[in-house]
Amino acid sequence: MPTVYWRGKRAYLNWRQNGERRRLSLGIIEAREAETIRQAKSLELRTGKRILTTGRLFADFVAEYLPWYEAMYPSSATRTRAILEKGFAAFLKQPLDSIETMDIARHLAARQARGCARGTVLKELNCLGGALSRAVEWGWMTNNPVKAVKKPPLIVSRDPVWYSKAELVKLYSVSGPRAPWWRFLANTGLRAGEALHLRHQDVRHGAVYVLSDERARTKSGHWRKIPMSAGALESYVLLQGSQTVLPPQSRAALTMAFKRDATTASLGGSLHSLRHTFAAHLVLAGTPLRDIQALMGHASITTTERYAHIAPERLRTAVDALAL
């Protein structure tokens, strides 16, 4: 049986559904209106048909959610804003608690039909799911419809693009003043966001300290320490022009700068290929995968195992050494 309780002038609706306690914030309303809503919810529970909606739009929630998200996770706030305001623009004028699982599934299917990559669709679904989980927690809606959406399988799996030492030399030779940027990234394996937020005070005692803090959260949410190689040290000496190790710029600008230099050097790949390069050469040097996982900041060893195939001859050598 639904009940209404009050905190000051603000009303809340409580009920149990499928064995779980649910709560919905009704806002500042009159007692008579709250009772009408309670009766509507009671009828919903008896009939299984949706009757009650708060009328608050998805756009209203996004307007409150994004400032909170930006304060908590500034490094990914721009991408999250783009996904919610552009990727799910069709939902902005729709009442938040009227968004159903089928609405989301159809929207994502339409995105794929227009040529959006499955990986992108999956990222958008995860972003929406995180936002609507917060909506449930804040009392804007009673359940998260994303939880019942079947995630699109990732059917494309490719080897990560990485560069040989000769290809890196070619890249550096055409990059002019940007050569130390690319060399530093290739020798540390930093993600673009991590590199752009790295300060000189984070480089000390012969190591790079990648911190997860209020300025920028690492992908795993944990800090890590990367000892500096000779190549990292030599390139770092040339990166002293600003408070941050790399000159201040947007991620898009850094990505485009690399793309231009890689194209000039007749190389494929992307800026992230420098991170793959760091991992690949660690594998070639015989570094254990668990150590590579720590240096790369991978939350799961499964991610690191993508690089294991790069040096298959080491498996042969390891077996040949056995004399059981």
C-alpha positions in Angstrom: 0.0 0.0 0.0 1.6 3.3 -1.0 2.2 5.9 1.7 3.1 9.6 1.6 5.6 11.1 4.1 6.8 14.7 4.4 10.0 16.5 5.0 9.0 20.1 5.6 6.9 21.1 2.7 8.3 18.4 0.4 6.3 15.2 -0.1 7.6 11.7 -0.9 5.8 8.6 -2.0 6.8 5.2 -0.6 5.7 1.7 -1.8 7.0 -1.8 -2.2 7.2 -3.4 -5.6 8.7 -6.8 -6.5 9.9 -7.1 -2.9 11.9 -3.8 -3.1 11.2 -0.5 -1.4 10.7 2.3 -3.8 10.6 6.1 -3.2 9.6 9.0 -5.4 10.0 12.7 -4.6 6.8 14.6 -5.3 8.3 18.0 -4.6 6.5 20.9 -2.9 2.8 20.1 -3.3 -0.5 20.3 -1.4 -1.6 17.4 0.8 -4.7 16.8 -1.4 -2.5 16.5 -4.5 -0.2 14.1 -2.7 -3.2 11.9 -1.8 -4.3 11.9 -5.4 -0.9 10.7 -6.5 -0.9 8.0 -3.8 -4.2 6.7 -5.0 -3.0 6.7 -8.6 0.1 4.7 -7.6 -2.1 2.2 -5.7 -4.2 1.7 -8.8 -1.1 1.2 -10.9 0.1 -1.5 -8.6 -3.2 -3.3 -8.7 -3.7 -3.1 -12.5 -0.1 -3.1 -13.8 -0.9 -0.1 -16.0 1.1 3.2 -15.9 -1.0 6.0 -14.6 1.3 8.2 -12.7 4.0 10.5 -14.2 5.7 13.4 -12.5 5.7 15.5 -15.7 9.4 16.4 -15.1 11.2 16.2 -18.4 14.4 14.3 -19.2 15.9 17.7 -20.1 15.1 19.0 -16.5 17.0 16.0 -15.0 19.9 16.5 -17.4 20.1 20.2 -16.4 20.6 19.2 -12.8 22.7 16.1 -13.4 25.4 17.6 -15.6 26.7 20.2 -13.1 26.9 17.5 -10.5 28.7 15.1 -12.9 31.1 17.9 -14.0 32.0 18.5 -10.3 32.6 14.8 -9.7 34.2 13.7 -12.9 35.5 16.8 -14.8 37.7 14.9 -17.2 34.8 13.1 -18.8 32.1 15.8 -18.4 32.3 17.1 -22.0 31.7 13.7 -23.5 28.9 12.9 -21.1 27.2 16.2 -21.9 27.4 15.5 -25.6 26.0 12.0 -25.2 23.0 13.1 -23.1 22.2 16.3 -24.9 22.9 15.2 -28.5 23.0 11.4 -28.5 19.7 11.2 -26.6 18.2 14.5 -27.9 15.0 12.7 -28.8 14.3 12.1 -25.1 14.8 15.7 -23.9 11.2 16.8 -24.2 9.9 13.5 -22.9 8.8 13.0 -19.2 11.7 11.3 -17.5 9.6 8.6 -15.8 7.8 7.8 -19.0 11.0 6.5 -20.7 10.7 2.8 -21.2 13.2 0.1 -21.9 11.7 -0.4 -25.4 12.1 3.4 -26.1 15.8 3.1 -25.4 16.3 -0.1 -27.3 14.6 1.4 -30.4 16.6 4.6 -30.2 19.9 2.6 -30.0 18.8 0.4 -32.9 18.1 3.5 -35.0 21.5 4.9 -34.1 23.2 1.7 -35.4 21.0 1.7 -38.5 22.3 5.2 -39.3 25.9 3.9 -39.1 26.8 4.5 -35.5 29.5 2.0 -34.4 28.4 -0.6 -31.9 31.2 0.4 -29.5 29.8 4.0 -29.6 26.3 2.8 -28.9 27.5 0.7 -26.0 29.3 3.7 -24.5 26.1 5.8 -24.9 24.0 3.1 -23.3 26.4 2.9 -20.3 26.4 6.7 -20.0 22.6 6.8 -19.9 22.5 4.0 -17.5 24.7 5.8 -15.1 22.7 8.9 -15.3 19.3 7.2 -14.8 20.8 5.3 -11.8 21.4 8.7 -10.3 17.9 9.7 -11.2 16.6 6.8 -9.2 18.8 7.6 -6.3 17.7 11.2 -6.3 14.0 10.2 -6.4 13.3 11.5 -9.9 12.2 8.0 -11.1 11.5 4.7 -9.5 13.5 2.3 -11.7 16.2 2.4 -14.3 14.9 1.2 -17.7 18.4 0.8 -19.0 19.0 -2.3 -16.8 16.6 -4.3 -19.0 18.2 -3.2 -22.3 20.1 -6.0 -24.0 23.6 -4.6 -24.7 24.7 -4.8 -28.4 27.5 -7.4 -28.7 30.9 -6.1 -29.9 31.5 -8.3 -33.0 34.6 -6.4 -34.2 37.9 -7.3 -32.6 41.2 -6.1 -34.0 44.8 -6.1 -33.1 45.8 -2.8 -31.4 47.9 -0.6 -33.7 51.4 0.0 -32.3 54.6 1.3 -33.8 58.0 -0.2 -34.2 61.1 1.7 -33.1 61.8 2.6 -36.8 58.3 3.9 -37.2 58.6 6.0 -34.1 61.9 7.5 -35.4 60.0 8.4 -38.6 57.2 10.0 -36.6 59.5 12.1 -34.5 61.4 13.3 -37.5 58.4 14.9 -39.1 56.8 16.3 -35.9 59.0 19.2 -35.3 58.4 20.8 -31.8 55.7 18.1 -31.1 58.2 15.3 -31.3 58.8 15.4 -27.5 55.1 15.1 -26.9 54.8 11.8 -28.9 58.0 10.4 -27.5 56.9 11.1 -23.9 53.5 9.4 -24.5 55.1 6.4 -26.2 57.5 6.0 -23.3 54.9 6.3 -20.5 51.7 4.8 -22.0 49.6 7.7 -20.7 46.0 8.2 -21.9 45.3 11.5 -23.6 43.3 12.9 -20.7 46.0 11.8 -18.2 48.7 13.4 -20.3 46.9 16.7 -20.6 46.3 17.0 -16.8 49.8 15.9 -15.9 51.7 18.6 -14.0 55.4 18.9 -13.4 54.9 18.2 -9.7 53.5 14.8 -10.7 56.9 13.9 -12.2 59.4 13.2 -9.4 61.9 10.7 -8.1 62.4 9.3 -11.6 58.7 8.4 -12.1 55.4 9.7 -13.4 52.6 9.7 -10.8 49.2 9.4 -12.5 46.8 10.6 -9.9 43.0 10.3 -9.7 41.7 13.5 -8.1 39.2 16.3 -8.3 40.9 17.7 -11.5 40.8 14.4 -13.5 39.7 10.9 -12.6 41.7 8.1 -14.1 39.7 5.5 -15.9 40.0 2.9 -13.2 39.7 5.5 -10.4 43.1 4.5 -9.0 46.5 6.2 -9.1 49.6 4.5 -10.5 53.3 5.0 -10.7 55.3 4.7 -14.0 59.1 4.6 -13.7 60.6 6.8 -16.4 62.7 5.2 -19.1 65.7 6.9 -20.7 63.4 7.9 -23.6 60.8 9.4 -21.2 63.5 11.4 -19.3 65.1 12.7 -22.6 61.7 13.9 -23.9 60.6 15.3 -20.6 63.6 17.7 -20.4 62.2 19.4 -23.5 58.7 19.8 -22.0 59.2 22.7 -19.7 57.1 25.5 -21.2 54.0 25.5 -19.0 52.6 24.3 -15.6 51.4 21.1 -17.3 53.9 18.8 -18.9 52.1 19.1 -22.3 51.1 22.6 -23.5 47.5 23.4 -22.5 45.1 22.3 -25.2 41.9 20.4 -25.7 41.9 16.6 -26.2 40.5 17.2 -29.7 43.4 19.5 -30.6 46.0 17.0 -29.3 44.3 14.2 -31.3 44.2 16.2 -34.5 47.9 17.3 -34.1 48.9 13.6 -33.8 46.8 12.7 -36.8 48.5 15.3 -39.0 52.0 14.1 -37.9 51.1 10.4 -38.3 49.7 11.1 -41.8 52.8 13.0 -42.8 54.9 10.0 -41.6 52.7 7.7 -43.6 51.6 5.8 -40.4 48.2 4.5 -39.5 46.7 4.4 -36.1 45.7 7.2 -33.8 47.0 9.1 -30.7 45.9 6.0 -28.6 48.4 3.9 -30.7 51.2 5.5 -28.6 49.7 3.9 -25.5 49.5 0.6 -27.4 53.1 1.0 -28.4 54.2 1.3 -24.8 52.4 -1.9 -23.9 53.6 -3.8 -27.0 57.3 -3.0 -26.4 56.9 -4.1 -22.7 55.6 -7.4 -24.0 58.5 -7.7 -26.4 60.9 -7.0 -23.5 59.4 -10.0 -21.6 57.6 -8.0 -19.0 55.0 -10.1 -17.1 51.4 -9.2 -18.0 50.6 -8.4 -14.4 53.3 -5.8 -14.3 52.1 -4.3 -17.6 48.6 -4.2 -16.2 49.9 -2.1 -13.3 51.9 0.2 -15.5 49.0 0.7 -17.9 46.4 1.2 -15.2 44.1 -1.5 -16.5 41.3 -2.4 -14.1 41.2 -6.0 -15.6 43.9 -8.3 -16.7 41.7 -9.2 -19.6 42.4 -5.9 -21.2 46.1 -6.4 -20.9 45.9 -9.9 -22.4 45.1 -8.2 -25.8 48.9 -7.7 -26.1 50.0 -11.2 -25.2 50.0 -12.4 -28.9 52.7 -9.8 -29.8 55.5 -12.1 -28.7 54.3 -15.7 -29.3 57.9 -16.9 -29.6 58.3 -16.3 -25.9 55.7 -19.0 -25.2 57.7 -21.4 -27.3 60.9 -20.5 -25.4 59.2 -20.9 -22.1 58.0 -24.4 -23.0 61.4 -25.5 -24.5 63.1 -24.7 -21.2 61.1 -27.4 -19.5 62.6 -30.8 -18.8 60.0 -32.6 -16.7 
